[in-house]
Amino acid sequence: QVQLVESGGGLVQPGDSLRLSCAASGIMVGTVHTNWFRLAPGKEREFVARILNGGAGTDYADSVKGRFIISRDYAKNTVYLQMNGLKPENAAVYYCDVFFRGNTHWGRGTQVTVDS
């Protein structure tokens, strides 16, 4: 059974950094594309970043390019999202998801609040 657990969110000030984690079980993160997306109140789901399987590369939303970095730790079977220079508009619940054997899996998310 695939399980994803997001963590690392919190309350920060504008300009601060956070590192989110997506710990996986039941699947090896190196074998699938892993996405981060976010949901904010009153807004639609927004793609943030993607890391492709097998080290094939990364992709980012234009709004986070140059500030966010997605990475993967094979030994810990975890995907990270390093978020730098956070802005109030980055506040949301952040989720990671994978598509595996015909199904999309995601966790419960982690809340990021950016407020001075």
MOPAC internal coordinates of N, CA, C and O (Angstrom, degrees):
PM7 1SCF
backbone

  N    0.0000 0     0.00 0     0.00 0    0    0    0
  C    1.4555 1     0.00 0     0.00 0    1    0    0
  C    1.5283 1   109.40 1     0.00 0    2    1    0
  O    1.2310 1   120.92 1   -50.88 1    3    2    1
  N    1.3180 1   115.84 1   129.12 1    3    2    1
  C    1.4578 1   120.44 1  -179.65 1    5    3    2
  C    1.5268 1   109.71 1   -80.38 1    6    5    3
  O    1.2310 1   121.15 1   -50.40 1    7    6    5
  N    1.3212 1   115.41 1   129.60 1    7    6    5
  C    1.4676 1   120.32 1   175.06 1    9    7    6
  C    1.5154 1   108.55 1  -133.17 1   10    9    7
  O    1.2310 1   121.06 1   -43.06 1   11   10    9
  N    1.3166 1   115.58 1   136.94 1   11   10    9
  C    1.4545 1   122.78 1   176.09 1   13   11   10
  C    1.5197 1   108.06 1  -123.63 1   14   13   11
  O    1.2310 1   120.82 1   -46.45 1   15   14   13
  N    1.3219 1   116.04 1   133.55 1   15   14   13
  C    1.4585 1   121.06 1  -179.97 1   17   15   14
  C    1.5171 1   108.56 1  -126.66 1   18   17   15
  O    1.2310 1   121.24 1   -65.90 1   19   18   17
  N    1.3304 1   115.23 1   114.10 1   19   18   17
  C    1.4488 1   120.69 1   177.83 1   21   19   18
  C    1.5264 1   110.05 1   -90.13 1   22   21   19
  O    1.2310 1   120.83 1   -34.13 1   23   22   21
  N    1.3302 1   116.02 1   145.87 1   23   22   21
  C    1.4604 1   121.02 1   177.73 1   25   23   22
  C    1.5193 1   109.01 1  -156.45 1   26   25   23
  O    1.2310 1   121.15 1    -9.25 1   27   26   25
  N    1.3249 1   115.41 1   170.75 1   27   26   25
  C    1.4545 1   120.33 1   175.03 1   29   27   26
  C    1.5129 1   115.37 1   105.35 1   30   29   27
  O    1.2310 1   120.70 1   175.19 1   31   30   29
  N    1.3158 1   116.26 1    -4.81 1   31   30   29
  C    1.4512 1   118.77 1   179.04 1   33   31   30
  C    1.5194 1   111.59 1   -71.64 1   34   33   31
  O    1.2310 1   121.46 1    -5.67 1   35   34   33
  N    1.3222 1   114.81 1   174.33 1   35   34   33
  C    1.4534 1   119.44 1   179.00 1   37   35   34
  C    1.5134 1   111.33 1   169.51 1   38   37   35
  O    1.2310 1   121.84 1     8.33 1   39   38   37
  N    1.3157 1   114.07 1  -171.67 1   39   38   37
  C    1.4652 1   121.86 1   178.21 1   41   39   38
  C    1.5203 1   108.57 1  -100.44 1   42   41   39
  O    1.2310 1   120.89 1   -57.86 1   43   42   41
  N    1.3202 1   115.90 1   122.14 1   43   42   41
  C    1.4542 1   120.74 1   179.75 1   45   43   42
  C    1.5257 1   109.35 1  -133.88 1   46   45   43
  O    1.2310 1   121.50 1   -11.68 1   47   46   45
  N    1.3184 1   114.74 1   168.32 1   47   46   45
  C    1.4625 1   120.67 1   176.70 1   49   47   46
  C    1.5276 1   109.80 1   -95.56 1   50   49   47
  O    1.2310 1   120.21 1   -22.36 1   51   50   49
  N    1.3119 1   117.21 1   157.64 1   51   50   49
  C    1.4705 1   119.67 1   175.53 1   53   51   50
  C    1.5205 1   111.22 1   -53.02 1   54   53   51
  O    1.2310 1   120.95 1   -44.40 1   55   54   53
  N    1.3121 1   115.79 1   135.60 1   55   54   53
  C    1.4512 1   121.25 1  -178.90 1   57   55   54
  C    1.5122 1   114.22 1    93.84 1   58   57   55
  O    1.2310 1   120.15 1   165.58 1   59   58   57
  N    1.3198 1   117.32 1   -14.42 1   59   58   57
  C    1.4634 1   121.52 1   179.42 1   61   59   58
  C    1.5191 1   111.61 1   -75.90 1   62   61   59
  O    1.2310 1   121.60 1    -5.45 1   63   62   61
  N    1.3327 1   114.54 1   174.55 1   63   62   61
  C    1.4624 1   121.45 1   179.54 1   65   63   62
  C    1.5162 1   110.63 1  -123.35 1   66   65   63
  O    1.2310 1   121.18 1   -26.26 1   67   66   65
  N    1.3147 1   115.35 1   153.74 1   67   66   65
  C    1.4557 1   123.10 1   172.18 1   69   67   66
  C    1.5209 1   108.32 1  -142.43 1   70   69   67
  O    1.2310 1   120.96 1   -29.28 1   71   70   69
  N    1.3263 1   115.77 1   150.72 1   71   70   69
  C    1.4487 1   119.55 1   171.34 1   73   71   70
  C    1.5202 1   108.92 1  -119.47 1   74   73   71
  O    1.2310 1   121.09 1   -62.45 1   75   74   73
  N    1.3057 1   115.52 1   117.55 1   75   74   73
  C    1.4544 1   121.48 1   177.37 1   77   75   74
  C    1.5197 1   109.66 1   -91.56 1   78   77   75
  O    1.2310 1   121.54 1   -32.57 1   79   78   77
  N    1.3237 1   114.65 1   147.43 1   79   78   77
  C    1.4598 1   120.94 1   177.90 1   81   79   78
  C    1.5157 1   110.16 1  -120.64 1   82   81   79
  O    1.2310 1   121.33 1   -33.50 1   83   82   81
  N    1.3112 1   115.05 1   146.50 1   83   82   81
  C    1.4650 1   122.94 1   175.13 1   85   83   82
  C    1.5215 1   106.04 1  -128.78 1   86   85   83
  O    1.2310 1   120.95 1   -81.86 1   87   86   85
  N    1.3244 1   115.79 1    98.14 1   87   86   85
  C    1.4576 1   121.03 1  -178.47 1   89   87   86
  C    1.5259 1   109.24 1   -90.62 1   90   89   87
  O    1.2310 1   121.01 1   -51.66 1   91   90   89
  N    1.3222 1   115.67 1   128.34 1   91   90   89
  C    1.4618 1   120.54 1  -175.30 1   93   91   90
  C    1.5185 1   111.51 1  -110.88 1   94   93   91
  O    1.2310 1   121.46 1   -32.42 1   95   94   93
  N    1.3092 1   114.81 1   147.58 1   95   94   93
  C    1.4536 1   121.88 1   170.18 1   97   95   94
  C    1.5197 1   107.71 1  -139.49 1   98   97   95
  O    1.2310 1   121.20 1   -28.27 1   99   98   97
  N    1.3281 1   115.31 1   151.73 1   99   98   97
  C    1.4567 1   119.78 1  -178.20 1  101   99   98
  C    1.5178 1   113.19 1    81.59 1  102  101   99
  O    1.2310 1   120.60 1  -177.72 1  103  102  101
  N    1.3106 1   116.46 1     2.28 1  103  102  101
  C    1.4645 1   121.45 1  -179.42 1  105  103  102
  C    1.5222 1   107.51 1  -160.13 1  106  105  103
  O    1.2310 1   120.65 1   -30.98 1  107  106  105
  N    1.3177 1   116.35 1   149.02 1  107  106  105
  C    1.4574 1   120.71 1   176.02 1  109  107  106
  C    1.5184 1   107.80 1   -96.23 1  110  109  107
  O    1.2310 1   120.62 1   -58.19 1  111  110  109
  N    1.3393 1   116.42 1   121.81 1  111  110  109
  C    1.4664 1   119.90 1  -173.08 1  113  111  110
  C    1.5220 1   112.28 1   -63.34 1  114  113  111
  O    1.2310 1   120.54 1   157.35 1  115  114  113
  N    1.3278 1   116.57 1   -22.65 1  115  114  113
  C    1.4577 1   118.91 1   179.45 1  117  115  114
  C    1.5150 1   114.11 1   -73.98 1  118  117  115
  O    1.2310 1   120.26 1   170.62 1  119  118  117
  N    1.3256 1   117.11 1    -9.38 1  119  118  117
  C    1.4614 1   120.62 1  -175.56 1  121  119  118
  C    1.5216 1   113.39 1  -100.66 1  122  121  119
  O    1.2310 1   120.29 1   175.49 1  123  122  121
  N    1.3398 1   117.06 1    -4.51 1  123  122  121
  C    1.4620 1   120.94 1  -178.03 1  125  123  122
  C    1.5225 1   110.50 1  -134.98 1  126  125  123
  O    1.2310 1   120.97 1   -21.09 1  127  126  125
  N    1.3219 1   115.74 1   158.91 1  127  126  125
  C    1.4612 1   119.80 1   169.11 1  129  127  126
  C    1.5364 1   107.16 1   -73.92 1  130  129  127
  O    1.2310 1   120.25 1   -42.02 1  131  130  129
  N    1.2956 1   117.13 1   137.98 1  131  130  129
  C    1.4655 1   121.29 1   176.53 1  133  131  130
  C    1.5183 1   108.93 1  -120.66 1  134  133  131
  O    1.2310 1   121.34 1   -48.79 1  135  134  133
  N    1.3099 1   115.05 1   131.21 1  135  134  133
  C    1.4537 1   121.60 1  -178.56 1  137  135  134
  C    1.5208 1   110.70 1  -111.70 1  138  137  135
  O    1.2310 1   120.88 1   -31.20 1  139  138  137
  N    1.3051 1   115.93 1   148.80 1  139  138  137
  C    1.4543 1   122.14 1   163.14 1  141  139  138
  C    1.5294 1   106.74 1  -110.73 1  142  141  139
  O    1.2310 1   121.09 1   -45.05 1  143  142  141
  N    1.3062 1   115.52 1   134.95 1  143  142  141
  C    1.4482 1   120.14 1   172.80 1  145  143  142
  C    1.5285 1   107.71 1  -138.21 1  146  145  143
  O    1.2310 1   120.47 1   -10.74 1  147  146  145
  N    1.3160 1   116.70 1   169.26 1  147  146  145
  C    1.4674 1   119.74 1  -177.68 1  149  147  146
  C    1.5194 1   110.60 1  -138.95 1  150  149  147
  O    1.2310 1   122.30 1   -26.80 1  151  150  149
  N    1.3165 1   113.19 1   153.20 1  151  150  149
  C    1.4560 1   121.73 1   176.88 1  153  151  150
  C    1.5138 1   108.07 1  -127.89 1  154  153  151
  O    1.2310 1   120.81 1   -55.93 1  155  154  153
  N    1.3125 1   116.07 1   124.07 1  155  154  153
  C    1.4596 1   121.66 1   176.40 1  157  155  154
  C    1.5264 1   108.15 1  -116.96 1  158  157  155
  O    1.2310 1   120.42 1   -28.85 1  159  158  157
  N    1.3274 1   116.80 1   151.15 1  159  158  157
  C    1.4731 1   119.60 1  -179.02 1  161  159  158
  C    1.5183 1   111.89 1   -55.19 1  162  161  159
  O    1.2310 1   120.74 1   -50.35 1  163  162  161
  N    1.3186 1   116.19 1   129.65 1  163  162  161
  C    1.4548 1   120.65 1   177.38 1  165  163  162
  C    1.5109 1   115.09 1    78.48 1  166  165  163
  O    1.2310 1   120.39 1  -176.74 1  167  166  165
  N    1.3340 1   116.85 1     3.26 1  167  166  165
  C    1.4608 1   120.27 1  -179.46 1  169  167  166
  C    1.5206 1   110.48 1  -120.82 1  170  169  167
  O    1.2310 1   121.14 1   -18.64 1  171  170  169
  N    1.3151 1   115.43 1   161.36 1  171  170  169
  C    1.4550 1   120.19 1   177.17 1  173  171  170
  C    1.5214 1   109.89 1   -82.72 1  174  173  171
  O    1.2310 1   122.04 1   -17.57 1  175  174  173
  N    1.3130 1   113.71 1   162.43 1  175  174  173
  C    1.4551 1   119.89 1   174.77 1  177  175  174
  C    1.5160 1   109.93 1   -54.99 1  178  177  175
  O    1.2310 1   120.73 1   -44.67 1  179  178  177
  N    1.3334 1   116.21 1   135.33 1  179  178  177
  C    1.4523 1   121.14 1  -176.17 1  181  179  178
  C    1.5235 1   110.43 1  -125.98 1  182  181  179
  O    1.2310 1   120.62 1   -54.84 1  183  182  181
  N    1.2997 1   116.42 1   125.16 1  183  182  181
  C    1.4631 1   121.20 1   174.22 1  185  183  182
  C    1.5206 1   109.55 1   -65.71 1  186  185  183
  O    1.2310 1   120.70 1   -41.52 1  187  186  185
  N    1.3331 1   116.27 1   138.48 1  187  186  185
  C    1.4648 1   120.92 1   179.50 1  189  187  186
  C    1.5264 1   111.06 1  -113.98 1  190  189  187
  O    1.2310 1   120.84 1   125.49 1  191  190  189
  N    1.3392 1   115.99 1   -54.51 1  191  190  189
  C    1.4651 1   119.13 1  -175.53 1  193  191  190
  C    1.5275 1   109.15 1  -159.43 1  194  193  191
  O    1.2310 1   121.55 1   -20.06 1  195  194  193
  N    1.3274 1   114.64 1   159.94 1  195  194  193
  C    1.4670 1   121.03 1   179.50 1  197  195  194
  C    1.5148 1   108.49 1  -144.19 1  198  197  195
  O    1.2310 1   121.29 1   -39.87 1  199  198  197
  N    1.3266 1   115.13 1   140.13 1  199  198  197
  C    1.4548 1   120.01 1   171.80 1  201  199  198
  C    1.5209 1   106.46 1  -119.82 1  202  201  199
  O    1.2310 1   120.86 1   -51.69 1  203  202  201
  N    1.3176 1   115.96 1   128.31 1  203  202  201
  C    1.4568 1   120.99 1  -173.64 1  205  203  202
  C    1.5235 1   110.63 1   -84.42 1  206  205  203
  O    1.2310 1   120.99 1   -21.98 1  207  206  205
  N    1.3110 1   115.71 1   158.02 1  207  206  205
  C    1.4553 1   118.81 1  -178.27 1  209  207  206
  C    1.5125 1   111.28 1   -70.17 1  210  209  207
  O    1.2310 1   121.32 1   -22.35 1  211  210  209
  N    1.3099 1   115.07 1   157.65 1  211  210  209
  C    1.4473 1   121.53 1   175.30 1  213  211  210
  C    1.5135 1   115.25 1    61.27 1  214  213  211
  O    1.2310 1   120.04 1  -155.19 1  215  214  213
  N    1.3128 1   117.53 1    24.81 1  215  214  213
  C    1.4631 1   119.88 1   178.43 1  217  215  214
  C    1.5020 1   113.84 1    71.40 1  218  217  215
  O    1.2310 1   120.22 1  -153.86 1  219  218  217
  N    1.3208 1   117.18 1    26.14 1  219  218  217
  C    1.4629 1   121.24 1  -175.31 1  221  219  218
  C    1.5186 1   114.07 1   -79.99 1  222  221  219
  O    1.2310 1   119.99 1   176.37 1  223  222  221
  N    1.3215 1   117.63 1    -3.63 1  223  222  221
  C    1.4516 1   118.37 1   175.37 1  225  223  222
  C    1.5138 1   113.70 1   129.45 1  226  225  223
  O    1.2310 1   121.24 1     4.12 1  227  226  225
  N    1.3249 1   115.24 1  -175.88 1  227  226  225
  C    1.4550 1   122.74 1  -177.82 1  229  227  226
  C    1.5207 1   109.96 1  -135.02 1  230  229  227
  O    1.2310 1   121.77 1   -15.86 1  231  230  229
  N    1.3124 1   114.22 1   164.14 1  231  230  229
  C    1.4648 1   120.68 1   179.89 1  233  231  230
  C    1.5185 1   107.13 1  -146.50 1  234  233  231
  O    1.2310 1   120.69 1   -34.74 1  235  234  233
  N    1.3467 1   116.29 1   145.26 1  235  234  233
  C    1.4570 1   120.29 1  -177.24 1  237  235  234
  C    1.5221 1   111.12 1  -135.99 1  238  237  235
  O    1.2310 1   121.57 1   -28.46 1  239  238  237
  N    1.3106 1   114.60 1   151.54 1  239  238  237
  C    1.4523 1   119.29 1   168.54 1  241  239  238
  C    1.5324 1   108.47 1   -66.95 1  242  241  239
  O    1.2310 1   120.54 1   -33.56 1  243  242  241
  N    1.3157 1   116.57 1   146.44 1  243  242  241
  C    1.4640 1   119.82 1  -178.56 1  245  243  242
  C    1.5217 1   112.07 1   -57.37 1  246  245  243
  O    1.2310 1   120.79 1   146.90 1  247  246  245
  N    1.3106 1   116.10 1   -33.10 1  247  246  245
  C    1.4667 1   120.41 1  -175.40 1  249  247  246
  C    1.5237 1   113.36 1   -69.60 1  250  249  247
  O    1.2310 1   119.99 1   163.86 1  251  250  249
  N    1.3377 1   117.62 1   -16.14 1  251  250  249
  C    1.4649 1   119.56 1  -177.46 1  253  251  250
  C    1.5210 1   112.55 1  -117.49 1  254  253  251
  O    1.2310 1   120.00 1   174.95 1  255  254  253
  N    1.3278 1   117.60 1    -5.05 1  255  254  253
  C    1.4637 1   120.17 1  -179.47 1  257  255  254
  C    1.5203 1   110.74 1   -57.21 1  258  257  255
  O    1.2310 1   121.43 1   -45.22 1  259  258  257
  N    1.3197 1   114.86 1   134.78 1  259  258  257
  C    1.4518 1   120.46 1  -179.94 1  261  259  258
  C    1.5121 1   114.16 1    86.50 1  262  261  259
  O    1.2310 1   120.03 1   168.10 1  263  262  261
  N    1.3352 1   117.56 1   -11.90 1  263  262  261
  C    1.4628 1   121.36 1   178.75 1  265  263  262
  C    1.5250 1   112.53 1  -116.74 1  266  265  263
  O    1.2310 1   119.82 1   144.52 1  267  266  265
  N    1.3083 1   117.94 1   -35.48 1  267  266  265
  C    1.4625 1   122.05 1  -178.18 1  269  267  266
  C    1.5306 1   109.22 1  -105.55 1  270  269  267
  O    1.2310 1   121.54 1   -33.88 1  271  270  269
  N    1.3189 1   114.66 1   146.12 1  271  270  269
  C    1.4590 1   120.59 1   177.82 1  273  271  270
  C    1.5200 1   108.85 1  -133.63 1  274  273  271
  O    1.2310 1   120.55 1   -54.14 1  275  274  273
  N    1.3228 1   116.55 1   125.86 1  275  274  273
  C    1.4567 1   121.05 1   175.87 1  277  275  274
  C    1.5219 1   108.69 1  -100.40 1  278  277  275
  O    1.2310 1   121.05 1   -40.44 1  279  278  277
  N    1.3241 1   115.60 1   139.56 1  279  278  277
  C    1.4576 1   119.81 1  -178.96 1  281  279  278
  C    1.5178 1   109.28 1  -148.87 1  282  281  279
  O    1.2310 1   121.49 1    -6.11 1  283  282  281
  N    1.3285 1   114.75 1   173.89 1  283  282  281
  C    1.4659 1   119.45 1  -174.44 1  285  283  282
  C    1.5198 1   108.90 1  -141.55 1  286  285  283
  O    1.2310 1   120.82 1   -41.48 1  287  286  285
  N    1.3214 1   116.04 1   138.52 1  287  286  285
  C    1.4591 1   122.96 1   174.69 1  289  287  286
  C    1.5296 1   107.22 1  -114.46 1  290  289  287
  O    1.2310 1   121.00 1   -73.42 1  291  290  289
  N    1.3305 1   115.70 1   106.58 1  291  290  289
  C    1.4674 1   119.47 1  -176.53 1  293  291  290
  C    1.5306 1   111.00 1   -64.09 1  294  293  291
  O    1.2310 1   120.59 1   139.96 1  295  294  293
  N    1.3260 1   116.47 1   -40.04 1  295  294  293
  C    1.4665 1   119.98 1  -176.53 1  297  295  294
  C    1.5225 1   111.36 1   -64.35 1  298  297  295
  O    1.2310 1   120.57 1   143.01 1  299  298  297
  N    1.3292 1   116.51 1   -36.99 1  299  298  297
  C    1.4612 1   120.49 1  -179.31 1  301  299  298
  C    1.5305 1   111.66 1   -92.83 1  302  301  299
  O    1.2310 1   120.78 1   176.66 1  303  302  301
  N    1.3307 1   116.12 1    -3.34 1  303  302  301
  C    1.4610 1   121.24 1  -178.42 1  305  303  302
  C    1.5293 1   111.25 1    51.34 1  306  305  303
  O    1.2310 1   121.55 1  -132.94 1  307  306  305
  N    1.3062 1   114.64 1    47.06 1  307  306  305
  C    1.4591 1   122.07 1  -173.29 1  309  307  306
  C    1.5222 1   109.97 1  -134.66 1  310  309  307
  O    1.2310 1   121.26 1   -38.23 1  311  310  309
  N    1.3204 1   115.19 1   141.77 1  311  310  309
  C    1.4622 1   122.37 1   172.95 1  313  311  310
  C    1.5216 1   108.17 1  -109.72 1  314  313  311
  O    1.2310 1   120.77 1   -42.39 1  315  314  313
  N    1.3152 1   116.13 1   137.61 1  315  314  313
  C    1.4605 1   121.65 1  -176.98 1  317  315  314
  C    1.5293 1   110.64 1  -115.18 1  318  317  315
  O    1.2310 1   121.70 1   -25.26 1  319  318  317
  N    1.3037 1   114.35 1   154.74 1  319  318  317
  C    1.4593 1   121.23 1   170.49 1  321  319  318
  C    1.5270 1   106.97 1  -130.15 1  322  321  319
  O    1.2310 1   121.33 1   -74.84 1  323  322  321
  N    1.3226 1   115.05 1   105.16 1  323  322  321
  C    1.4608 1   120.58 1   175.41 1  325  323  322
  C    1.5169 1   108.11 1   -84.87 1  326  325  323
  O    1.2310 1   120.74 1   -58.96 1  327  326  325
  N    1.3134 1   116.19 1   121.04 1  327  326  325
  C    1.4605 1   121.04 1  -177.20 1  329  327  326
  C    1.5176 1   108.68 1  -115.66 1  330  329  327
  O    1.2310 1   120.59 1   -63.41 1  331  330  329
  N    1.2972 1   116.47 1   116.59 1  331  330  329
  C    1.4553 1   123.51 1   180.00 1  333  331  330
  C    1.5229 1   110.10 1  -113.64 1  334  333  331
  O    1.2310 1   121.20 1   -23.79 1  335  334  333
  N    1.3105 1   115.31 1   156.21 1  335  334  333
  C    1.4560 1   118.58 1   177.83 1  337  335  334
  C    1.5129 1   113.25 1    57.22 1  338  337  335
  O    1.2310 1   120.61 1  -134.15 1  339  338  337
  N    1.3231 1   116.44 1    45.85 1  339  338  337
  C    1.4577 1   119.55 1  -175.32 1  341  339  338
  C    1.5224 1   111.71 1   -63.49 1  342  341  339
  O    1.2310 1   121.55 1   -36.29 1  343  342  341
  N    1.3136 1   114.63 1   143.71 1  343  342  341
  C    1.4573 1   122.67 1  -179.36 1  345  343  342
  C    1.5288 1   108.74 1  -119.93 1  346  345  343
  O    1.2310 1   119.86 1   -22.58 1  347  346  345
  N    1.3135 1   117.87 1   157.42 1  347  346  345
  C    1.4775 1   120.22 1   178.72 1  349  347  346
  C    1.5339 1   112.41 1   -54.18 1  350  349  347
  O    1.2310 1   120.30 1   145.26 1  351  350  349
  N    1.3203 1   117.03 1   -34.74 1  351  350  349
  C    1.4616 1   119.60 1  -179.07 1  353  351  350
  C    1.5250 1   113.39 1   -72.91 1  354  353  351
  O    1.2310 1   119.95 1   173.30 1  355  354  353
  N    1.3303 1   117.71 1    -6.70 1  355  354  353
  C    1.4599 1   121.21 1   174.88 1  357  355  354
  C    1.5279 1   112.68 1   -84.44 1  358  357  355
  O    1.2310 1   120.59 1   172.89 1  359  358  357
  N    1.3271 1   116.48 1    -7.11 1  359  358  357
  C    1.4534 1   119.80 1  -179.11 1  361  359  358
  C    1.5244 1   110.23 1   -64.91 1  362  361  359
  O    1.2310 1   121.03 1   -49.03 1  363  362  361
  N    1.3253 1   115.64 1   130.97 1  363  362  361
  C    1.4652 1   120.96 1  -177.06 1  365  363  362
  C    1.5263 1   107.98 1   179.62 1  366  365  363
  O    1.2310 1   121.25 1    -5.35 1  367  366  365
  N    1.3145 1   115.22 1   174.65 1  367  366  365
  C    1.4571 1   120.17 1   166.11 1  369  367  366
  C    1.5254 1   106.53 1   -92.09 1  370  369  367
  O    1.2310 1   120.93 1   -53.45 1  371  370  369
  N    1.3087 1   115.82 1   126.55 1  371  370  369
  C    1.4492 1   122.26 1  -176.95 1  373  371  370
  C    1.5308 1   109.49 1  -102.20 1  374  373  371
  O    1.2310 1   121.58 1   -45.61 1  375  374  373
  N    1.3211 1   114.58 1   134.39 1  375  374  373
  C    1.4547 1   122.09 1   179.96 1  377  375  374
  C    1.5294 1   109.74 1  -126.76 1  378  377  375
  O    1.2310 1   121.08 1   -29.76 1  379  378  377
  N    1.3280 1   115.55 1   150.24 1  379  378  377
  C    1.4554 1   119.57 1   166.97 1  381  379  378
  C    1.5225 1   107.77 1  -109.38 1  382  381  379
  O    1.2310 1   120.92 1   -30.11 1  383  382  381
  N    1.3129 1   115.84 1   149.89 1  383  382  381
  C    1.4568 1   118.44 1   176.27 1  385  383  382
  C    1.5212 1   111.25 1  -144.47 1  386  385  383
  O    1.2310 1   121.36 1   -24.20 1  387  386  385
  N    1.3304 1   115.00 1   155.80 1  387  386  385
  C    1.4555 1   122.54 1   176.00 1  389  387  386
  C    1.5149 1   107.88 1  -135.73 1  390  389  387
  O    1.2310 1   121.16 1   -27.26 1  391  390  389
  N    1.3228 1   115.40 1   152.74 1  391  390  389
  C    1.4603 1   121.35 1   174.80 1  393  391  390
  C    1.5193 1   106.43 1  -110.16 1  394  393  391
  O    1.2310 1   120.80 1   -60.59 1  395  394  393
  N    1.3274 1   116.07 1   119.41 1  395  394  393
  C    1.4567 1   120.21 1  -173.23 1  397  395  394
  C    1.5046 1   109.41 1  -143.70 1  398  397  395
  O    1.2310 1   120.57 1   -54.33 1  399  398  397
  N    1.3116 1   116.51 1   125.67 1  399  398  397
  C    1.4634 1   123.47 1   176.83 1  401  399  398
  C    1.5191 1   111.88 1    50.11 1  402  401  399
  O    1.2310 1   121.29 1  -133.48 1  403  402  401
  N    1.3162 1   115.13 1    46.52 1  403  402  401
  C    1.4503 1   119.57 1   172.80 1  405  403  402
  C    1.5122 1   115.97 1    86.34 1  406  405  403
  O    1.2310 1   120.10 1   179.77 1  407  406  405
  N    1.3070 1   117.42 1    -0.23 1  407  406  405
  C    1.4647 1   120.02 1  -179.08 1  409  407  406
  C    1.5233 1   111.08 1  -129.84 1  410  409  407
  O    1.2310 1   121.44 1   -31.70 1  411  410  409
  N    1.3260 1   114.85 1   148.30 1  411  410  409
  C    1.4629 1   120.92 1   172.86 1  413  411  410
  C    1.5225 1   108.20 1   -97.08 1  414  413  411
  O    1.2310 1   121.12 1   -48.22 1  415  414  413
  N    1.3064 1   115.46 1   131.78 1  415  414  413
  C    1.4594 1   121.96 1  -178.93 1  417  415  414
  C    1.5201 1   109.27 1  -119.70 1  418  417  415
  O    1.2310 1   120.62 1   -39.41 1  419  418  417
  N    1.2962 1   116.42 1   140.59 1  419  418  417
  C    1.4613 1   121.22 1   174.26 1  421  419  418
  C    1.5161 1   109.50 1  -149.92 1  422  421  419
  O    1.2310 1   121.03 1   -14.16 1  423  422  421
  N    1.3249 1   115.63 1   165.84 1  423  422  421
  C    1.4572 1   120.39 1  -177.50 1  425  423  422
  C    1.5086 1   111.98 1   -97.26 1  426  425  423
  O    1.2310 1   121.34 1    21.35 1  427  426  425
  N    1.3220 1   115.05 1  -158.65 1  427  426  425
  C    1.4669 1   120.81 1  -177.71 1  429  427  426
  C    1.5148 1   112.95 1   -89.26 1  430  429  427
  O    1.2310 1   120.76 1   171.15 1  431  430  429
  N    1.3081 1   116.16 1    -8.85 1  431  430  429
  C    1.4480 1   119.93 1   176.76 1  433  431  430
  C    1.5145 1   113.42 1    87.05 1  434  433  431
  O    1.2310 1   121.45 1   -13.74 1  435  434  433
  N    1.3174 1   114.83 1   166.26 1  435  434  433
  C    1.4641 1   121.34 1   176.20 1  437  435  434
  C    1.5215 1   108.01 1  -136.33 1  438  437  435
  O    1.2310 1   121.12 1   -45.75 1  439  438  437
  N    1.3218 1   115.47 1   134.25 1  439  438  437
  C    1.4626 1   121.50 1  -173.47 1  441  439  438
  C    1.5217 1   110.90 1   -82.82 1  442  441  439
  O    1.2310 1   121.17 1   -49.70 1  443  442  441
  N    1.3120 1   115.37 1   130.30 1  443  442  441
  C    1.4639 1   121.75 1   173.54 1  445  443  442
  C    1.5242 1   107.82 1  -117.12 1  446  445  443
  O    1.2310 1   121.12 1   -56.64 1  447  446  445
  N    1.3210 1   115.45 1   123.36 1  447  446  445
  C    1.4583 1   121.71 1   178.67 1  449  447  446
  C    1.5237 1   108.29 1  -120.53 1  450  449  447
  O    1.2310 1   120.88 1   -50.81 1  451  450  449
  N    1.3159 1   115.93 1   129.19 1  451  450  449
  C    1.4653 1   121.42 1  -179.67 1  453  451  450
  C    1.5245 1   107.74 1  -121.44 1  454  453  451
  O    1.2310 1   121.16 1   -70.37 1  455  454  453
  N    1.3045 1   115.38 1   109.63 1  455  454  453
  C    1.4602 1   119.91 1  -172.39 1  457  455  454
  C    1.5171 1   109.45 1  -152.38 1  458  457  455
  O    1.2310 1   121.12 1   -46.50 1  459  458  457
  N    1.3028 1   115.46 1   133.50 1  459  458  457
  C    1.4609 1   118.89 1   177.43 1  461  459  458
  C    1.5280 1   110.45 1   -86.75 1  462  461  459
  O    1.2310 1   120.10 1   180.00 1  463  462  461

